[in-house]
Amino acid sequence: MRAVLEALIFASPQPITPKEIARVLQGVPREDWQRELEELRPTTPATTAACSSSRSPAGGRSRHGPSTNDWVRELLDPRTPTRLSIQALETLAVIAYKQPVTLPEIIELRGVKSGAW
């Protein structure tokens, strides 16, 4: 039961309400899953725990601790550096220097076709 509750809390995109848990766990006595849900409360302080579950008026939710912020941010939004070709850098330099500039002007200044077509 505990594993099922943890999975529901983890997988829910927003805080999961007791009503939603009851809907998913049809046939399971409410007292049983509520007791397990109470036991899921973190025993370590939220400031040091890697993960914790919490309950609010909106429902239950799972969250990571502050000590893991940078790692989770990297997982969810990796910063992959963008590499530009020499040709793209030349085109951007012309645009930055001469703006506003049209495509024919860029082609004339660079001496080569400056498009993907």
N, CA, C and O atoms as CSV, one atom per row, in Angstrom:
chain,resi,resn,atom,element,x,y,z
A,1,MET,N,N,0.819,-1.192,0.000
A,1,MET,CA,C,0.000,0.000,0.000
A,1,MET,C,C,0.866,1.260,0.000
A,1,MET,O,O,0.577,2.229,-0.702
A,2,ARG,N,N,1.934,1.228,0.802
A,2,ARG,CA,C,2.811,2.398,0.884
A,2,ARG,C,C,3.427,2.710,-0.478
A,2,ARG,O,O,3.495,3.871,-0.881
A,3,ALA,N,N,3.872,1.681,-1.181
A,3,ALA,CA,C,4.481,1.893,-2.495
A,3,ALA,C,C,3.476,2.489,-3.471
A,3,ALA,O,O,3.831,3.345,-4.282
A,4,VAL,N,N,2.236,2.048,-3.400
A,4,VAL,CA,C,1.201,2.585,-4.287
A,4,VAL,C,C,0.961,4.058,-3.977
A,4,VAL,O,O,0.855,4.870,-4.896
A,5,LEU,N,N,0.873,4.413,-2.706
A,5,LEU,CA,C,0.662,5.814,-2.321
A,5,LEU,C,C,1.842,6.685,-2.741
A,5,LEU,O,O,1.653,7.791,-3.248
A,6,GLU,N,N,3.061,6.184,-2.529
A,6,GLU,CA,C,4.236,6.946,-2.955
A,6,GLU,C,C,4.206,7.175,-4.460
A,6,GLU,O,O,4.510,8.273,-4.927
A,7,ALA,N,N,3.842,6.148,-5.221
A,7,ALA,CA,C,3.782,6.274,-6.673
A,7,ALA,C,C,2.718,7.287,-7.091
A,7,ALA,O,O,2.949,8.078,-8.005
A,8,LEU,N,N,1.565,7.272,-6.440
A,8,LEU,CA,C,0.503,8.225,-6.765
A,8,LEU,C,C,0.943,9.655,-6.475
A,8,LEU,O,O,0.710,10.553,-7.284
A,9,ILE,N,N,1.576,9.868,-5.328
A,9,ILE,CA,C,2.038,11.207,-4.959
A,9,ILE,C,C,3.119,11.664,-5.927
A,9,ILE,O,O,3.123,12.816,-6.363
A,10,PHE,N,N,4.022,10.773,-6.260
A,10,PHE,CA,C,5.136,11.120,-7.145
A,10,PHE,C,C,4.653,11.420,-8.560
A,10,PHE,O,O,5.125,12.364,-9.192
A,11,ALA,N,N,3.711,10.616,-9.060
A,11,ALA,CA,C,3.279,10.738,-10.450
A,11,ALA,C,C,2.274,11.860,-10.685
A,11,ALA,O,O,2.095,12.297,-11.822
A,12,SER,N,N,1.631,12.322,-9.654
A,12,SER,CA,C,0.602,13.346,-9.829
A,12,SER,C,C,1.233,14.695,-10.175
A,12,SER,O,O,2.144,15.142,-9.479
A,13,PRO,N,N,0.762,15.351,-11.242
A,13,PRO,CA,C,1.338,16.641,-11.635
A,13,PRO,C,C,0.995,17.775,-10.668
A,13,PRO,O,O,1.683,18.796,-10.643
A,14,GLN,N,N,-0.051,17.605,-9.881
A,14,GLN,CA,C,-0.415,18.598,-8.868
A,14,GLN,C,C,-0.672,17.857,-7.561
A,14,GLN,O,O,-0.742,16.628,-7.558
A,15,PRO,N,N,-0.814,18.577,-6.454
A,15,PRO,CA,C,-1.078,17.878,-5.191
A,15,PRO,C,C,-2.294,16.959,-5.341
A,15,PRO,O,O,-3.337,17.360,-5.859
A,16,ILE,N,N,-2.136,15.734,-4.879
A,16,ILE,CA,C,-3.214,14.759,-5.014
A,16,ILE,C,C,-4.118,14.831,-3.782
A,16,ILE,O,O,-3.636,14.847,-2.649
A,17,THR,N,N,-5.395,14.871,-4.006
A,17,THR,CA,C,-6.356,15.021,-2.911
A,17,THR,C,C,-6.795,13.651,-2.403
A,17,THR,O,O,-6.695,12.656,-3.120
A,18,PRO,N,N,-7.277,13.606,-1.176
A,18,PRO,CA,C,-7.811,12.334,-0.661
A,18,PRO,C,C,-8.936,11.786,-1.542
A,18,PRO,O,O,-9.080,10.571,-1.675
A,19,LYS,N,N,-9.720,12.658,-2.135
A,19,LYS,CA,C,-10.804,12.220,-3.023
A,19,LYS,C,C,-10.230,11.479,-4.234
A,19,LYS,O,O,-10.775,10.459,-4.657
A,20,GLU,N,N,-9.124,11.997,-4.793
A,20,GLU,CA,C,-8.495,11.333,-5.938
A,20,GLU,C,C,-7.896,9.994,-5.530
A,20,GLU,O,O,-7.983,9.016,-6.272
A,21,ILE,N,N,-7.288,9.954,-4.346
A,21,ILE,CA,C,-6.723,8.686,-3.856
A,21,ILE,C,C,-7.829,7.661,-3.681
A,21,ILE,O,O,-7.678,6.506,-4.079
A,22,ALA,N,N,-8.952,8.081,-3.082
A,22,ALA,CA,C,-10.080,7.164,-2.870
A,22,ALA,C,C,-10.615,6.642,-4.207
A,22,ALA,O,O,-10.995,5.476,-4.313
A,23,ARG,N,N,-10.644,7.508,-5.226
A,23,ARG,CA,C,-11.124,7.088,-6.547
A,23,ARG,C,C,-10.201,6.028,-7.151
A,23,ARG,O,O,-10.664,5.047,-7.732
A,24,VAL,N,N,-8.900,6.236,-7.008
A,24,VAL,CA,C,-7.936,5.295,-7.573
A,24,VAL,C,C,-7.928,3.982,-6.789
A,24,VAL,O,O,-7.829,2.902,-7.373
A,25,LEU,N,N,-8.031,4.082,-5.471
A,25,LEU,CA,C,-7.951,2.897,-4.619
A,25,LEU,C,C,-9.330,2.349,-4.274
A,25,LEU,O,O,-9.595,2.012,-3.120
A,26,GLN,N,N,-10.197,2.261,-5.255
A,26,GLN,CA,C,-11.542,1.728,-5.024
A,26,GLN,C,C,-11.437,0.337,-4.435
A,26,GLN,O,O,-10.636,-0.480,-4.892
A,27,GLY,N,N,-12.233,0.071,-3.436
A,27,GLY,CA,C,-12.235,-1.245,-2.808
A,27,GLY,C,C,-11.270,-1.373,-1.643
A,27,GLY,O,O,-11.368,-2.324,-0.868
A,28,VAL,N,N,-10.342,-0.440,-1.502
A,28,VAL,CA,C,-9.413,-0.455,-0.366
A,28,VAL,C,C,-10.034,0.406,0.730
A,28,VAL,O,O,-10.388,1.558,0.480
A,29,PRO,N,N,-10.170,-0.131,1.931
A,29,PRO,CA,C,-10.767,0.659,3.009
A,29,PRO,C,C,-10.009,1.977,3.229
A,29,PRO,O,O,-8.779,1.998,3.284
A,30,ARG,N,N,-10.765,3.064,3.351
A,30,ARG,CA,C,-10.189,4.399,3.508
A,30,ARG,C,C,-9.246,4.471,4.708
A,30,ARG,O,O,-8.215,5.139,4.645
A,31,GLU,N,N,-9.590,3.793,5.789
A,31,GLU,CA,C,-8.757,3.822,6.996
A,31,GLU,C,C,-7.377,3.237,6.729
A,31,GLU,O,O,-6.376,3.716,7.261
A,32,ASP,N,N,-7.331,2.187,5.894
A,32,ASP,CA,C,-6.052,1.530,5.606
A,32,ASP,C,C,-5.097,2.477,4.879
A,32,ASP,O,O,-3.950,2.643,5.294
A,33,TRP,N,N,-5.567,3.094,3.798
A,33,TRP,CA,C,-4.653,3.952,3.046
A,33,TRP,C,C,-4.386,5.266,3.760
A,33,TRP,O,O,-3.331,5.869,3.565
A,34,GLN,N,N,-5.335,5.725,4.593
A,34,GLN,CA,C,-5.066,6.950,5.361
A,34,GLN,C,C,-3.982,6.711,6.414
A,34,GLN,O,O,-3.146,7.580,6.659
A,35,ARG,N,N,-4.003,5.537,7.029
A,35,ARG,CA,C,-2.978,5.193,8.018
A,35,ARG,C,C,-1.602,5.142,7.346
A,35,ARG,O,O,-0.626,5.669,7.879
A,36,GLU,N,N,-1.534,4.512,6.189
A,36,GLU,CA,C,-0.274,4.450,5.444
A,36,GLU,C,C,0.175,5.841,5.006
A,36,GLU,O,O,1.368,6.144,5.021
A,37,LEU,N,N,-0.772,6.679,4.620
A,37,LEU,CA,C,-0.445,8.032,4.198
A,37,LEU,C,C,0.147,8.830,5.357
A,37,LEU,O,O,1.087,9.602,5.165
A,38,GLU,N,N,-0.389,8.651,6.531
A,38,GLU,CA,C,0.155,9.334,7.715
A,38,GLU,C,C,1.577,8.864,8.016
A,38,GLU,O,O,2.415,9.656,8.448
A,39,GLU,N,N,1.851,7.588,7.790
A,39,GLU,CA,C,3.190,7.056,8.041
A,39,GLU,C,C,4.206,7.533,7.012
A,39,GLU,O,O,5.412,7.424,7.231
A,40,LEU,N,N,3.721,8.062,5.890
A,40,LEU,CA,C,4.624,8.578,4.864
A,40,LEU,C,C,5.198,9.942,5.235
A,40,LEU,O,O,6.137,10.408,4.590
A,41,ARG,N,N,4.662,10.576,6.241
A,41,ARG,CA,C,5.188,11.883,6.641
A,41,ARG,C,C,6.678,11.743,6.927
A,41,ARG,O,O,7.111,10.757,7.523
A,42,PRO,N,N,7.455,12.727,6.502
A,42,PRO,CA,C,8.907,12.608,6.672
A,42,PRO,C,C,9.321,12.587,8.141
A,42,PRO,O,O,8.745,13.270,8.987
A,43,THR,N,N,10.338,11.779,8.406
A,43,THR,CA,C,10.869,11.715,9.764
A,43,THR,C,C,12.109,12.581,9.902
A,43,THR,O,O,12.543,12.878,11.015
A,44,THR,N,N,12.687,12.992,8.762
A,44,THR,CA,C,13.854,13.864,8.808
A,44,THR,C,C,13.410,15.293,8.499
A,44,THR,O,O,12.387,15.490,7.843
A,45,PRO,N,N,14.155,16.279,8.956
A,45,PRO,CA,C,13.778,17.661,8.665
A,45,PRO,C,C,13.776,17.920,7.168
A,45,PRO,O,O,14.633,17.413,6.443
A,46,ALA,N,N,12.818,18.705,6.708
A,46,ALA,CA,C,12.678,18.981,5.275
A,46,ALA,C,C,13.901,19.678,4.697
A,46,ALA,O,O,14.138,19.602,3.492
A,47,THR,N,N,14.681,20.356,5.533
A,47,THR,CA,C,15.839,21.082,5.015
A,47,THR,C,C,16.994,20.155,4.669
A,47,THR,O,O,17.867,20.532,3.887
A,48,THR,N,N,17.023,18.951,5.232
A,48,THR,CA,C,18.129,18.036,4.943
A,48,THR,C,C,17.706,16.827,4.128
A,48,THR,O,O,18.561,16.151,3.556
A,49,ALA,N,N,16.426,16.535,4.057
A,49,ALA,CA,C,15.968,15.354,3.326
A,49,ALA,C,C,16.105,15.558,1.825
A,49,ALA,O,O,15.858,16.648,1.310
A,50,ALA,N,N,16.500,14.498,1.131
A,50,ALA,CA,C,16.596,14.584,-0.329
A,50,ALA,C,C,15.209,14.688,-0.933
A,50,ALA,O,O,14.996,15.444,-1.881
A,51,CYS,N,N,14.274,13.941,-0.395
A,51,CYS,CA,C,12.891,13.983,-0.859
A,51,CYS,C,C,11.975,13.940,0.348
A,51,CYS,O,O,12.312,13.364,1.383
A,52,SER,N,N,10.826,14.550,0.204
A,52,SER,CA,C,9.849,14.494,1.281
A,52,SER,C,C,8.463,14.585,0.691
A,52,SER,O,O,8.276,15.060,-0.428
A,53,SER,N,N,7.502,14.127,1.452
A,53,SER,CA,C,6.117,14.281,1.048
A,53,SER,C,C,5.460,15.215,2.051
A,53,SER,O,O,5.832,15.249,3.224
A,54,SER,N,N,4.503,15.951,1.586
A,54,SER,CA,C,3.830,16.885,2.483
A,54,SER,C,C,2.355,16.906,2.157
A,54,SER,O,O,1.932,16.498,1.075
A,55,ARG,N,N,1.581,17.386,3.106
A,55,ARG,CA,C,0.148,17.520,2.903
A,55,ARG,C,C,-0.230,18.961,3.139
A,55,ARG,O,O,0.283,19.619,4.044
A,56,SER,N,N,-1.132,19.437,2.314
A,56,SER,CA,C,-1.643,20.789,2.445
A,56,SER,C,C,-3.150,20.718,2.213
A,56,SER,O,O,-3.673,19.653,1.886
A,57,PRO,N,N,-3.849,21.830,2.378
A,57,PRO,CA,C,-5.287,21.790,2.083
A,57,PRO,C,C,-5.578,21.366,0.641
A,57,PRO,O,O,-6.646,20.826,0.353
A,58,ALA,N,N,-4.626,21.613,-0.260
A,58,ALA,CA,C,-4.826,21.237,-1.663
A,58,ALA,C,C,-4.619,19.744,-1.894
A,58,ALA,O,O,-5.126,19.205,-2.878
A,59,GLY,N,N,-3.890,19.065,-1.016
A,59,GLY,CA,C,-3.636,17.635,-1.173
A,59,GLY,C,C,-2.216,17.286,-0.829
A,59,GLY,O,O,-1.492,18.090,-0.241
A,60,GLY,N,N,-1.803,16.057,-1.203
A,60,GLY,CA,C,-0.450,15.599,-0.903
A,60,GLY,C,C,0.470,15.821,-2.084
A,60,GLY,O,O,0.037,15.834,-3.236
A,61,ARG,N,N,1.752,15.998,-1.781
A,61,ARG,CA,C,2.715,16.202,-2.855
A,61,ARG,C,C,4.071,15.716,-2.408
A,61,ARG,O,O,4.384,15.695,-1.217
A,62,SER,N,N,4.867,15.328,-3.375
A,62,SER,CA,C,6.231,14.896,-3.132
A,62,SER,C,C,7.150,15.980,-3.663
A,62,SER,O,O,6.925,16.515,-4.748
A,63,ARG,N,N,8.191,16.304,-2.898
A,63,ARG,CA,C,9.129,17.323,-3.367
A,63,ARG,C,C,10.537,16.979,-2.934
A,63,ARG,O,O,10.752,16.191,-2.013
A,64,HIS,N,N,11.484,17.582,-3.614
A,64,HIS,CA,C,12.883,17.350,-3.284
A,64,HIS,C,C,13.345,18.427,-2.313
A,64,HIS,O,O,12.771,19.515,-2.254
A,65,GLY,N,N,14.381,18.113,-1.558
A,65,GLY,CA,C,14.906,19.050,-0.580
A,65,GLY,C,C,15.817,20.089,-1.210
A,65,GLY,O,O,16.294,19.903,-2.329
A,66,PRO,N,N,16.059,21.181,-0.496
A,66,PRO,CA,C,16.904,22.253,-1.021
A,66,PRO,C,C,18.325,21.802,-1.340
A,66,PRO,O,O,18.982,22.390,-2.199
A,67,SER,N,N,18.803,20.773,-0.664
A,67,SER,CA,C,20.172,20.324,-0.906
A,67,SER,C,C,20.342,19.710,-2.296
A,67,SER,O,O,21.466,19.534,-2.766
A,68,THR,N,N,19.232,19.388,-2.948
A,68,THR,CA,C,19.306,18.769,-4.267
A,68,THR,C,C,18.806,19.675,-5.390
A,68,THR,O,O,18.655,19.218,-6.523
A,69,ASN,N,N,18.549,20.943,-5.100
A,69,ASN,CA,C,17.992,21.871,-6.096
A,69,ASN,C,C,18.782,21.900,-7.393
A,69,ASN,O,O,18.207,21.752,-8.471
A,70,ASP,N,N,20.091,22.087,-7.303
A,70,ASP,CA,C,20.904,22.214,-8.513
A,70,ASP,C,C,20.848,20.961,-9.373
A,70,ASP,O,O,20.813,21.047,-10.601
A,71,TRP,N,N,20.839,19.802,-8.735
A,71,TRP,CA,C,20.829,18.542,-9.481
A,71,TRP,C,C,19.495,18.342,-10.189
A,71,TRP,O,O,19.459,17.944,-11.353
A,72,VAL,N,N,18.414,18.615,-9.496
A,72,VAL,CA,C,17.085,18.446,-10.098
A,72,VAL,C,C,16.885,19.462,-11.213
A,72,VAL,O,O,16.321,19.127,-12.254
A,73,ARG,N,N,17.335,20.695,-11.014
A,73,ARG,CA,C,17.224,21.725,-12.056
A,73,ARG,C,C,17.977,21.282,-13.313
A,73,ARG,O,O,17.485,21.468,-14.426
A,74,GLU,N,N,19.143,20.708,-13.144
A,74,GLU,CA,C,19.932,20.236,-14.287
A,74,GLU,C,C,19.211,19.099,-15.009
A,74,GLU,O,O,19.250,19.016,-16.237
A,75,LEU,N,N,18.557,18.228,-14.252
A,75,LEU,CA,C,17.804,17.131,-14.860
A,75,LEU,C,C,16.634,17.657,-15.677
A,75,LEU,O,O,16.401,17.196,-16.795
A,76,LEU,N,N,15.899,18.613,-15.133
A,76,LEU,CA,C,14.695,19.108,-15.787
A,76,LEU,C,C,14.970,20.146,-16.863
A,76,LEU,O,O,14.182,20.281,-17.799
A,77,ASP,N,N,16.077,20.885,-16.750
A,77,ASP,CA,C,16.388,21.939,-17.706
A,77,ASP,C,C,17.891,21.956,-17.982
A,77,ASP,O,O,18.594,22.868,-17.547
A,78,PRO,N,N,18.381,20.948,-18.706
A,78,PRO,CA,C,19.826,20.894,-18.942
A,78,PRO,C,C,20.292,22.074,-19.785
A,78,PRO,O,O,19.638,22.468,-20.750
A,79,ARG,N,N,21.423,22.619,-19.402
A,79,ARG,CA,C,21.989,23.741,-20.150
A,79,ARG,C,C,23.021,23.207,-21.124
A,79,ARG,O,O,24.202,23.105,-20.792
A,80,THR,N,N,22.584,22.872,-22.304
A,80,THR,CA,C,23.518,22.400,-23.313
A,80,THR,C,C,23.997,23.601,-24.112
A,80,THR,O,O,23.187,24.348,-24.661
A,81,PRO,N,N,25.281,23.787,-24.178
A,81,PRO,CA,C,25.785,24.947,-24.901
A,81,PRO,C,C,25.486,24.819,-26.399
A,81,PRO,O,O,25.588,23.740,-26.983
A,82,THR,N,N,25.120,25.934,-26.987
A,82,THR,CA,C,24.829,25.960,-28.411
A,82,THR,C,C,26.077,26.386,-29.155
A,82,THR,O,O,26.661,27.428,-28.859
A,83,ARG,N,N,26.478,25.593,-30.105
A,83,ARG,CA,C,27.647,25.890,-30.921
A,83,ARG,C,C,27.177,26.402,-32.275
A,83,ARG,O,O,26.357,25.766,-32.937
A,84,LEU,N,N,27.696,27.546,-32.680
A,84,LEU,CA,C,27.358,28.106,-33.982
A,84,LEU,C,C,28.518,27.906,-34.942
A,84,LEU,O,O,29.687,27.949,-34.558
A,85,SER,N,N,28.164,27.686,-36.196
A,85,SER,CA,C,29.207,27.542,-37.219
A,85,SER,C,C,29.830,28.904,-37.494
A,85,SER,O,O,29.281,29.939,-37.116
A,86,ILE,N,N,30.980,28.890,-38.154
A,86,ILE,CA,C,31.656,30.135,-38.543
A,86,ILE,C,C,30.740,30.968,-39.434
A,86,ILE,O,O,30.668,32.188,-39.286
A,87,GLN,N,N,30.039,30.310,-40.359
A,87,GLN,CA,C,29.145,31.017,-41.267
A,87,GLN,C,C,28.008,31.699,-40.505
A,87,GLN,O,O,27.643,32.836,-40.803
A,88,ALA,N,N,27.455,30.991,-39.522
A,88,ALA,CA,C,26.373,31.584,-38.729
A,88,ALA,C,C,26.886,32.772,-37.919
A,88,ALA,O,O,26.197,33.785,-37.796
A,89,LEU,N,N,28.105,32.649,-37.362
A,89,LEU,CA,C,28.689,33.763,-36.616
A,89,LEU,C,C,28.946,34.970,-37.513
A,89,LEU,O,O,28.724,36.109,-37.101
A,90,GLU,N,N,29.414,34.724,-38.741
A,90,GLU,CA,C,29.629,35.823,-39.682
A,90,GLU,C,C,28.321,36.535,-39.997
A,90,GLU,O,O,28.261,37.764,-40.025
A,91,THR,N,N,27.277,35.753,-40.233
A,91,THR,CA,C,25.964,36.331,-40.547
A,91,THR,C,C,25.440,37.142,-39.365
A,91,THR,O,O,24.914,38.239,-39.552
A,92,LEU,N,N,25.577,36.615,-38.164
A,92,LEU,CA,C,25.140,37.346,-36.976
A,92,LEU,C,C,25.944,38.625,-36.779
A,92,LEU,O,O,25.396,39.641,-36.349
A,93,ALA,N,N,27.224,38.586,-37.084
A,93,ALA,CA,C,28.057,39.785,-36.964
A,93,ALA,C,C,27.591,40.866,-37.928
A,93,ALA,O,O,27.543,42.043,-37.570
A,94,VAL,N,N,27.244,40.467,-39.160
A,94,VAL,CA,C,26.746,41.437,-40.143
A,94,VAL,C,C,25.426,42.028,-39.654
A,94,VAL,O,O,25.217,43.238,-39.740
A,95,ILE,N,N,24.546,41.187,-39.148
A,95,ILE,CA,C,23.249,41.656,-38.646
A,95,ILE,C,C,23.451,42.620,-37.478
A,95,ILE,O,O,22.805,43.666,-37.420
A,96,ALA,N,N,24.335,42.276,-36.558
A,96,ALA,CA,C,24.572,43.131,-35.390
A,96,ALA,C,C,25.166,44.476,-35.790
A,96,ALA,O,O,24.825,45.507,-35.210
A,97,TYR,N,N,26.039,44.464,-36.766
A,97,TYR,CA,C,26.729,45.691,-37.163
A,97,TYR,C,C,25.856,46.593,-38.034
A,97,TYR,O,O,25.860,47.813,-37.865
A,98,LYS,N,N,25.109,45.996,-38.964
A,98,LYS,CA,C,24.387,46.778,-39.974
A,98,LYS,C,C,22.880,46.884,-39.723
A,98,LYS,O,O,22.179,47.465,-40.552
A,99,GLN,N,N,22.359,46.357,-38.633
A,99,GLN,CA,C,20.906,46.294,-38.491
A,99,GLN,C,C,20.246,47.656,-38.618
A,99,GLN,O,O,20.825,48.650,-38.179
A,100,PRO,N,N,19.086,47.740,-39.188
A,100,PRO,CA,C,18.352,46.659,-39.851
A,100,PRO,C,C,18.981,46.334,-41.202
A,100,PRO,O,O,19.473,47.215,-41.907
A,101,VAL,N,N,18.954,45.060,-41.542
A,101,VAL,CA,C,19.589,44.610,-42.768
A,101,VAL,C,C,18.699,43.568,-43.429
A,101,VAL,O,O,18.003,42.811,-42.751
A,102,THR,N,N,18.726,43.535,-44.749
A,102,THR,CA,C,17.926,42.556,-45.487
A,102,THR,C,C,18.811,41.400,-45.931
A,102,THR,O,O,20.038,41.492,-45.906
A,103,LEU,N,N,18.168,40.315,-46.335
A,103,LEU,CA,C,18.908,39.144,-46.791
A,103,LEU,C,C,19.798,39.463,-47.997
A,103,LEU,O,O,20.953,39.037,-48.014
A,104,PRO,N,N,19.312,40.191,-48.999
A,104,PRO,CA,C,20.212,40.513,-50.122
A,104,PRO,C,C,21.443,41.304,-49.670
A,104,PRO,O,O,22.528,41.114,-50.220
A,105,GLU,N,N,21.295,42.176,-48.690
A,105,GLU,CA,C,22.446,42.931,-48.187
A,105,GLU,C,C,23.441,42.010,-47.492
A,105,GLU,O,O,24.652,42.185,-47.633
A,106,ILE,N,N,22.942,41.036,-46.747
A,106,ILE,CA,C,23.832,40.072,-46.072
A,106,ILE,C,C,24.598,39.263,-47.114
A,106,ILE,O,O,25.804,39.053,-46.989
A,107,ILE,N,N,23.880,38.811,-48.147
A,107,ILE,CA,C,24.527,38.030,-49.210
A,107,ILE,C,C,25.610,38.861,-49.889
A,107,ILE,O,O,26.700,38.362,-50.167
A,108,GLU,N,N,25.309,40.128,-50.154
A,108,GLU,CA,C,26.284,41.002,-50.802
A,108,GLU,C,C,27.507,41.226,-49.920
A,108,GLU,O,O,28.634,41.187,-50.414
A,109,LEU,N,N,27.309,41.458,-48.641
A,109,LEU,CA,C,28.426,41.711,-47.729
A,109,LEU,C,C,29.292,40.479,-47.517
A,109,LEU,O,O,30.518,40.581,-47.482
A,110,ARG,N,N,28.667,39.320,-47.376
A,110,ARG,CA,C,29.427,38.098,-47.133
A,110,ARG,C,C,29.976,37.496,-48.412
A,110,ARG,O,O,30.997,36.808,-48.384
A,111,GLY,N,N,29.317,37.744,-49.526
A,111,GLY,CA,C,29.789,37.201,-50.790
A,111,GLY,C,C,29.323,35.771,-51.041
A,111,GLY,O,O,29.723,35.158,-52.030
A,112,VAL,N,N,28.500,35.244,-50.179
A,112,VAL,CA,C,27.967,33.890,-50.355
A,112,VAL,C,C,26.485,33.886,-49.965
A,112,VAL,O,O,26.012,34.764,-49.244
A,113,LYS,N,N,25.769,32.875,-50.462
A,113,LYS,CA,C,24.363,32.757,-50.133
A,113,LYS,C,C,24.227,32.495,-48.637
A,113,LYS,O,O,24.905,31.621,-48.096
A,114,SER,N,N,23.354,33.248,-47.964
A,114,SER,CA,C,23.226,33.156,-46.501
A,114,SER,C,C,21.861,32.678,-46.082
A,114,SER,O,O,21.183,33.351,-45.306
A,115,GLY,N,N,21.450,31.563,-46.563
A,115,GLY,CA,C,20.146,31.032,-46.195
A,115,GLY,C,C,20.171,29.525,-46.177
A,115,GLY,O,O,21.126,28.895,-46.630
A,116,ALA,N,N,19.107,28.955,-45.646
A,116,ALA,CA,C,19.013,27.501,-45.572
A,116,ALA,C,C,18.395,26.917,-46.835
A,116,ALA,O,O,18.197,25.705,-46.915
A,117,TRP,N,N,18.088,27.752,-47.821
A,117,TRP,CA,C,17.458,27.259,-49.042
A,117,TRP,C,C,18.368,27.247,-50.207
A,117,TRP,O,O,17.964,26.855,-51.302
